[in-house]
Amino acid sequence: SGGQVGDKGIIKTDGGLARVTDTKKSQGVIIHMAHVESGEITKGSAAVLEVDHARRTAIRANHSATHLLHEALREALGDHVAQRGSLNAPDRLRFDFSHNAGMSSAEVGQVEKDVNRFIQQNTPVTTRIMTPDDARAIGAQALFGEKYGDEVRVVSMGEADTGKGPDGQTYSIELCGGTHVARTGDIGMFVLTSESASSSGVRRIEALTGQAALDHLRDRDATLFDVEGLLKAKGTDVSDRVKALMDERKALAK
């Protein structure tokens, strides 16, 4: 739920083993897509189901980061920002939101900084079941056009003087059926990798968390190191050197 991809894992019985490749919700039932790797799986057999916990942990981190991202965008751009779609996968997150203009580099930097600030708070992530009216009363964000039943699951995280939550000190409160980290610090770190147009009036952000975010930064540093060597320039001098080379090329072309 909440844009989260289905779990993977294994189903073991006395007679065989099946590997689950995806799970999907259909009319309140969780359907397991799987193929038998050994033996056979027979109706009525006792079974043990094991989730791929490493994969689930990475998905949790991206899903919780998406909630922090949503709130950071609302603070940076305005209350008109609303979720228009999301993907929470083990290797990345994608978030579509309503906004009519591209974000400036300063806005992107501020959003990334805010998300990491609440990650570093390392505060507990809480989930509660309540009525939709009670959820709205404490400031919970709901998806536009989504139909909710008599009870909803409310996910809260971060401490800030926002006026939301029972104590008015909760940063992010959203209705959500997905899985989340136990504490915001479990996300590790957050790196925003791109911001672009998705459709008319809708922007798209892609980002990484945890080890994937660290690997991305290492790769970027390695590329910059190579460019510095080619240009014989360091750090902030690289862009000036590239600009000078482009101007020189234009002059030579003329």
C-alpha positions in Angstrom: 0.0 0.0 0.0 1.0 3.6 -0.3 3.0 3.0 -3.5 5.1 0.3 -1.8 6.1 -2.6 -4.0 5.1 -6.1 -3.0 7.3 -8.3 -0.8 9.4 -11.2 -1.9 10.4 -14.3 0.0 9.9 -18.1 0.2 7.2 -20.6 1.2 8.4 -23.8 2.7 6.5 -27.0 3.4 7.5 -30.5 4.2 7.1 -31.4 0.5 8.7 -28.4 -1.3 9.9 -24.9 -1.5 8.4 -22.0 -3.6 10.0 -18.6 -4.1 7.6 -15.7 -3.9 8.3 -13.1 -6.7 5.6 -10.6 -5.8 2.6 -9.9 -3.6 -0.5 -7.9 -4.6 -3.7 -6.9 -2.7 -7.0 -7.8 -4.5 -10.3 -7.1 -2.8 -8.8 -7.4 0.7 -6.9 -10.6 -0.1 -3.1 -10.8 -0.5 -2.2 -12.8 -3.6 1.3 -14.4 -3.6 2.9 -14.9 -7.0 5.4 -17.7 -6.7 7.2 -20.6 -8.5 8.1 -23.9 -7.0 11.9 -24.4 -6.9 12.0 -27.9 -5.4 9.5 -30.7 -4.5 5.8 -29.8 -4.7 3.4 -27.6 -2.8 0.1 -29.3 -2.1 -3.2 -28.0 -0.8 -3.6 -28.2 2.9 0.1 -28.5 3.7 1.4 -26.6 6.8 3.7 -23.9 5.5 6.3 -21.4 6.8 6.5 -18.1 5.0 9.7 -16.0 5.2 9.9 -12.4 3.9 13.2 -11.2 2.3 14.0 -9.0 5.3 17.0 -7.2 3.8 14.8 -6.1 0.9 11.9 -5.2 3.1 14.2 -3.1 5.3 15.4 -1.1 2.3 11.7 -0.6 1.2 10.8 0.6 4.7 13.5 3.2 4.6 12.4 4.6 1.3 8.7 4.6 2.3 9.4 6.5 5.6 11.6 9.0 3.7 8.8 9.6 1.3 6.6 10.8 4.2 9.3 13.2 5.4 9.8 14.3 1.8 6.1 15.1 1.4 6.1 17.3 4.4 9.4 19.0 3.5 8.0 19.9 0.1 4.9 21.4 1.7 7.1 23.6 3.9 9.4 24.6 1.1 6.8 25.2 -1.7 3.4 25.7 0.1 0.3 23.8 1.3 -0.9 23.3 -2.3 1.6 20.4 -2.6 -0.2 17.1 -2.6 0.9 13.6 -3.5 0.0 12.5 -7.0 1.7 9.2 -7.1 4.7 7.4 -5.5 6.9 4.3 -5.8 8.7 2.8 -2.8 11.1 0.2 -4.0 14.1 -1.4 -2.4 16.6 0.6 -4.5 14.9 4.0 -4.8 11.9 6.1 -4.2 9.8 8.2 -6.6 7.3 10.9 -5.6 4.9 12.8 -7.8 3.3 16.0 -6.4 1.2 18.9 -7.5 3.3 22.0 -8.3 3.3 24.3 -11.4 7.0 25.2 -11.7 10.3 23.5 -11.5 12.1 23.7 -8.2 15.2 26.0 -7.9 18.5 24.6 -6.7 18.0 26.4 -3.4 14.5 24.7 -2.9 16.0 21.3 -3.8 18.8 21.8 -1.3 16.4 23.0 1.4 14.2 20.0 1.0 17.1 17.6 1.0 18.5 19.3 4.2 15.1 19.2 6.0 14.6 15.4 5.3 18.1 14.6 6.6 17.5 16.8 9.7 14.5 14.7 10.7 16.4 11.5 9.9 19.1 12.6 12.3 16.5 13.3 15.0 16.2 9.5 15.2 12.7 9.8 16.7 10.2 6.9 16.9 7.8 6.2 14.0 4.4 5.4 15.4 1.4 3.8 13.8 -2.2 4.0 15.1 -5.6 2.8 14.0 -8.4 5.3 14.3 -11.5 6.7 12.5 -11.0 9.0 9.5 -12.6 11.9 11.5 -10.1 11.4 14.4 -7.2 11.3 11.9 -8.3 14.5 10.3 -8.7 16.1 13.7 -5.0 15.6 14.5 -3.9 16.9 11.0 -3.3 13.7 9.1 -2.7 14.0 5.4 -4.9 11.9 3.2 -4.7 11.1 -0.5 -7.1 13.2 -2.7 -9.8 11.0 -4.2 -8.9 7.9 -2.0 -11.8 6.1 -0.4 -11.3 5.2 3.3 -13.2 2.7 5.5 -14.4 3.0 9.0 -10.8 2.7 10.3 -7.6 4.0 8.9 -3.9 3.5 9.8 -2.1 6.7 10.7 1.7 6.9 10.5 3.5 9.7 12.5 7.2 10.7 12.6 9.4 13.6 13.5 9.2 16.2 16.2 8.5 19.9 15.3 6.2 22.7 16.4 3.7 22.1 13.6 0.4 22.1 15.6 -0.2 18.5 14.3 -0.6 15.4 16.4 -2.2 15.0 19.9 0.5 17.2 21.3 0.9 19.6 18.4 4.5 18.6 18.0 4.5 16.0 15.2 6.2 16.8 11.9 4.6 14.3 9.5 1.2 12.5 9.9 -0.2 10.6 7.0 -2.8 7.9 6.4 -0.8 4.9 5.1 -1.1 1.1 4.8 2.6 0.5 4.1 5.5 -0.6 6.3 7.9 1.8 7.9 11.1 2.0 9.9 11.0 1.9 13.7 12.9 5.2 14.1 13.7 7.9 11.5 17.4 7.3 12.0 17.0 3.8 10.4 16.6 5.6 7.1 20.3 6.4 7.3 20.5 9.3 4.8 18.6 10.9 2.0 19.9 12.1 -1.4 17.6 13.8 -3.9 18.9 12.7 -7.4 16.4 14.4 -9.8 13.5 16.8 -10.0 11.5 17.0 -13.3 8.1 17.4 -14.9 5.9 14.3 -14.8 2.8 15.9 -16.4 1.0 19.2 -16.5 1.0 20.7 -13.1 2.8 17.6 -11.6 6.5 17.4 -10.7 8.5 14.2 -10.0 11.3 13.7 -7.5 13.6 10.7 -7.4 15.8 10.0 -4.4 17.9 7.4 -2.6 18.3 6.4 1.0 20.8 4.4 3.1 23.6 2.5 1.4 22.2 3.3 -2.1 22.5 7.1 -1.2 26.0 6.6 0.0 27.0 4.6 -3.1 25.5 7.4 -5.3 27.6 10.1 -3.6 30.8 7.9 -3.8 30.2 7.4 -7.6 29.6 11.2 -8.0 32.8 12.0 -6.1 34.8 9.5 -8.2 33.5 11.1 -11.4 34.3 14.6 -10.1 37.8 13.4 -9.2 38.4 12.2 -12.8 37.1 15.5 -14.2 39.4 17.4 -11.9 42.3 15.5 -13.2 41.4 16.1 -16.9 40.8 19.8 -16.3 43.7 20.2 -13.9 41.3 22.1 -11.6 39.9 21.4 -8.1 36.5 21.7 -6.5 34.6 24.9 -7.3 37.2 25.8 -10.0 35.9 23.0 -12.2 32.8 24.8 -13.4 34.9 27.9 -14.2 37.4 25.8 -16.1 34.6 24.1 -18.1 33.0 27.5 -18.9 36.4 28.8 -20.1 36.8 25.8 -22.4 33.3 26.2 -23.8 34.0 29.9 -24.5 37.3 29.0 -26.2 35.6 26.4 -28.3 33.0 28.9 -29.5 35.7 31.4 -30.3 37.7 28.8 -32.3 34.5 27.7 -34.2 34.0 31.3 -35.3 
